[in-house]
Amino acid sequence: MTPTSPSGLPAAHPHEKDVERRFLAHWPRLEARLAEVYGGDPRWAGFIGALKDRVWAAAIARPAALRDLDSRREGSRDWLSAAGQTAYTFYVDRFAGDLPGVRKRLDYLDDLGVRWLHPLPLLRPRDGDSDGGFAVADYRQVDPRLGDMDDLEALACDLRARNMGLIVDVVCNHTAREHAWAKAARAGDKAFQDYYITLSAEEAAERERRLIDVFPDTAPGSFTFDPDMGGHVWTTFYPFQWDLNYANPQVFSEMLEVLVFLASKGVQGFRLDSAPYLWKAAGTTSRNRPQAYAIVEAWHEALAIVAPSVVLVAEAIESLDDVVPFFGRDGRGCDLAYNNAVMTALWGSLADANAGVFNRCLAASAGKPRRAAWLNYVRCHDDVIWNALAAYAPSEDLARWSAFYGEGGGFSHGRAFQTAPGGVPSTNGMAAALAGLQPGQGPRSPGAHRLALLYGIVHALDGWPLIYMGDEIGLPNDEDYEADPLRAGDGRWLHRPAMDWTAAERRTHDGTLEAELFGCLRRLGVQARTLAAHGVAGPALPVALESPAILAFERAEGAQSLLCLANLAEAPLSTRLPLAYSATTRDVLTGRDRQGGSIDLGPHELVWLVTT
């Protein structure tokens, strides 16, 4: 009989046998990944032995209701790439006040077709400015303004009953200065001082020369002097956010325990915030290092033993060459990643009415592993970072798009944000504002058409579509954020408004902007599932047409092929179709059949063509 537990005892019960099977399948890869990072560390033997015991114990302790979900997903190899996995992201307080309030709004989200809820940081932050909740003081408590851990567990239970899932932010790169680990470090505990990175003034200055400043205007520099630590603490983002020292293997174990704890409460996914920054290396930018990828892969393998229904999402706003490795070797890393390059390129292409940069980014994004999925989105809570497209567009294009959306150079009502030296300013603003939709305008306005067009494109791509709170009703910028002292210093609060539930009620009134947009996004989710049911599959690949203003891509690896066409221009356009679509086709979005080798598209018109 094969020994399975760290003690060598055989499995005795059905659940233990499942753990045995997973342990035998995944532990060797977990240990191999960690050996790449820590194998030469003198603490290796004790660390890996203790970790083995912890992983086994956590898997055995998995709650029964969650084990059922694990089994169902393990039995469906392709569930991750299945259509219809629409996600919805929001700040809890801005959306519904608190977690009980979110539970009361589940009918609204169900009506929209949402299958995954991704509330932005909700774990207990430091008091005062917390970078929107990203400065976590306690990973095992909920922000008391939002509820408590019982409320989080109740929300997760409600979602499972609706066949929905909960994704929670885990800020894995840094803690708040007020976290218990940092407090112990400041009090002189040597073990906890090794949880962070403290350098002399000379060492910090030398490292700073290679680093890219994230917030040069609001928090310049990547180090903060702390007298209690006796030097300069590494603080990539804000002075009150202390970067963790993943060169210490105990930090890896601590963060894994956080993931396991939250998974035991019913959380089905984790957005790994700031994953590119996990590993620091002298003489480099300390971003996207091989060790960071290996750490994420090791978390994946551990969770495949403990909680195999849980997904990991890479929050890596980098070039595609740096993002794709987060999916892991053979797709055994993060299950999803934000398709940031394609999102940003989509706005650039819309500004120019030229699909060129979108096509380049889309082609590059197709290089991900088959098992993994992109999280496709139009907007999120962060700025649009034009510098992330530096590998796919010349600097003059980046500067033009930055001015177009952030400085009144086009239809946009966004605002410029800060940038690292040598880059161009990023852009803040809600999707509706960036698309030119102003308060009071109706569903036939150009801005409304642009917004619907963008969401129609991301729903046709392979992967999970993500809806940012309020886009489904055309919510505008929060122009009053500067009146709040805790938000005034960060321009990103322009696109973090409170949900307008009065406007949301108008989604039931025919002819309103809210009804048209809400209905559009709901239908897109339904139609995406219909495409999958008819055999549309495979990565989206760009298709070159006569007019560069017509964005086109095809998904052609399934039983039926899809051709998505989007007119980015303000004027009607015509184009010849690829040969495969020159006979009878059907527009999935309207249900109408069409014939002929060419097609006419109105301004900002979108079609999803399939052969009949």
MOLIN-V990494 format. One record per backbone hydrogen bond with DSSP energy under -1.0 kcal/mol. NH is the residue of the N-H (numbers start at 0). CO is the residue of the C=O. Records with the same first field share a line. If there is no record, write none. Layout:
NH = CO / CO
This chain:
3 = 8
4 = 8
7 = 4
16 = 12
17 = 13
18 = 14
19 = 15
20 = 16
21 = 17
22 = 18
23 = 19
24 = 20
25 = 21
26 = 22
29 = 25
30 = 26
31 = 27
32 = 28
33 = 29
34 = 30
35 = 31
37 = 33
38 = 34
40 = 37
43 = 40
46 = 42
47 = 43
48 = 44
49 = 45
50 = 46
51 = 47
52 = 48
53 = 49
54 = 50
55 = 51
56 = 52
57 = 53
58 = 54
59 = 55
60 = 56
66 = 62
67 = 63
68 = 64
69 = 65
70 = 66
71 = 67
72 = 68
73 = 69
74 = 70
75 = 72
78 = 75
81 = 78
85 = 83
86 = 464
87 = 115
88 = 466
89 = 117
94 = 90
95 = 91
97 = 95
98 = 145
101 = 97
102 = 98
103 = 99
104 = 101
105 = 102
108 = 104
109 = 105
110 = 106
111 = 107
113 = 108
114 = 85
115 = 85
116 = 164
117 = 87
119 = 89
123 = 140
125 = 134
133 = 130
134 = 129
136 = 123
137 = 123
142 = 121
145 = 142
146 = 142
151 = 147
152 = 148
153 = 149
154 = 150
155 = 151
156 = 152
157 = 153
158 = 154
159 = 155
160 = 156
162 = 159
163 = 158
164 = 114
166 = 116
167 = 268
169 = 270
171 = 169
174 = 241
175 = 135
176 = 239
178 = 175
182 = 178
183 = 179
184 = 180
185 = 181
186 = 182
187 = 184
188 = 183
192 = 188
193 = 189
194 = 191
195 = 192
198 = 231
203 = 199
204 = 200
205 = 201
206 = 202
207 = 203
209 = 206
218 = 214
223 = 232
225 = 230
230 = 225
231 = 198
232 = 223
233 = 196
234 = 221
240 = 237
241 = 174
242 = 233
243 = 172
244 = 194
245 = 243
247 = 244
250 = 247
252 = 248
253 = 249
254 = 250
255 = 251
256 = 252
257 = 253
258 = 254
259 = 255
260 = 256
261 = 257
262 = 258
263 = 259
265 = 262
266 = 261
267 = 165
268 = 165
269 = 310
270 = 167
271 = 312
272 = 169 / 270
274 = 271
276 = 273
277 = 274
283 = 280
287 = 275
292 = 288
293 = 289
294 = 290
295 = 291
296 = 292
297 = 293
298 = 294
299 = 295
300 = 296
301 = 297
302 = 298
303 = 299
305 = 301
306 = 302
309 = 306
310 = 267
312 = 269
313 = 335
314 = 271
315 = 313
317 = 315
321 = 318
322 = 318
323 = 319
325 = 322
326 = 323
327 = 324
330 = 327
331 = 328
332 = 326
333 = 325
334 = 311
335 = 311
337 = 313
338 = 374
339 = 337
342 = 338
343 = 339
344 = 340
345 = 341
346 = 342
347 = 343
348 = 344
349 = 345
350 = 346
351 = 347
352 = 348
353 = 348
354 = 547
358 = 354
359 = 355
360 = 356
361 = 357
362 = 358
363 = 359
364 = 360
365 = 361
366 = 363
367 = 364
372 = 334
374 = 336
375 = 463
383 = 426
387 = 384
388 = 385
389 = 386
391 = 388
392 = 388
397 = 393
398 = 394
399 = 395
400 = 396
401 = 397
402 = 398
403 = 399
404 = 400
405 = 401
406 = 402
408 = 402
412 = 432
414 = 427
415 = 405
416 = 425
422 = 419
425 = 417
426 = 383
427 = 414
433 = 429
434 = 430
435 = 432
436 = 431
440 = 437
444 = 441
448 = 444
449 = 445
450 = 446
451 = 447
452 = 448
453 = 449
454 = 450
455 = 451
456 = 452
457 = 453
458 = 454
463 = 373
465 = 375
466 = 86
468 = 88
470 = 467
472 = 469
474 = 469
477 = 493
478 = 476
480 = 477
482 = 479
483 = 480
486 = 483
487 = 483
489 = 486
492 = 489
493 = 490
494 = 491
495 = 492
498 = 93
500 = 498
503 = 499
504 = 500
505 = 502
506 = 503
507 = 504
508 = 505
511 = 508
515 = 511
516 = 512
517 = 513
518 = 514
519 = 515
520 = 516
521 = 517
522 = 518
523 = 519
524 = 520
525 = 521
526 = 522
527 = 523
528 = 524
529 = 525
530 = 526
531 = 527
532 = 528
533 = 529
534 = 531
535 = 530
540 = 553
542 = 551
549 = 546
550 = 565
552 = 563
553 = 540
554 = 561
556 = 536
561 = 554
562 = 608
563 = 552
564 = 606
565 = 550
566 = 604
567 = 548
572 = 600
574 = 598
576 = 596
580 = 577
581 = 578
584 = 593
585 = 609
586 = 591
587 = 607
590 = 586
593 = 584
598 = 574
600 = 572
603 = 568
604 = 601
606 = 564
608 = 562
609 = 585
611 = 583
